[in-house]
């Protein structure tokens, strides 16, 4: 889980747009056990959720970035997300999930955060990419930010089309049950900034 947080945790930096312009910065972040990452999907008869294992969310992370006006550009933010760390709540649905994502042949999901821009008082726009089964797609998504005492919370939904990654949605009971093409990656990260290094 640690590499995933390097990408998603970087959004914490947007809570402070007063870093010096055009200068590289480093911060150390830690994440609370309340943080979650969930893939949500639907079929024509029910909904399902697959939770990522967040047991390492409390580890400290060092983040490198550079601010240009109202935009922050990140360095070294590519990661490998282990597909086997997702749990959909049952042996059968886990098997279907990994068959859909071709976990055996492609065990990782690559994520890359490119930059984030201030778009509102409590909202940033994140530009990132997903690579699934060796196919890469770019996304631009809004992320909301809220503060509670010394903690920051980041929430957002990233909608992915399975067809974009050439994934065939599974069918059950002679095709009567079909998984819909769109899945949603839901993030809800609670983090604390520990240190800022110029």
Protein Blocks (a to p, Z undefined) as FASTA:
>chain_A
ZZmmmmmmmmmmmmpccbcehiacdddddddfkbccddddddfkbccdddddfklmmpcc
ddddddehjaccdehkaccddfklpcehiaklmmmmmmmnommmmmcccdddfbdcdfbf
kbccddddddeehiacddddddddddehjaccddddddddfklnopacddeehhlaccdf
bdcdddddddddfbdcZZ
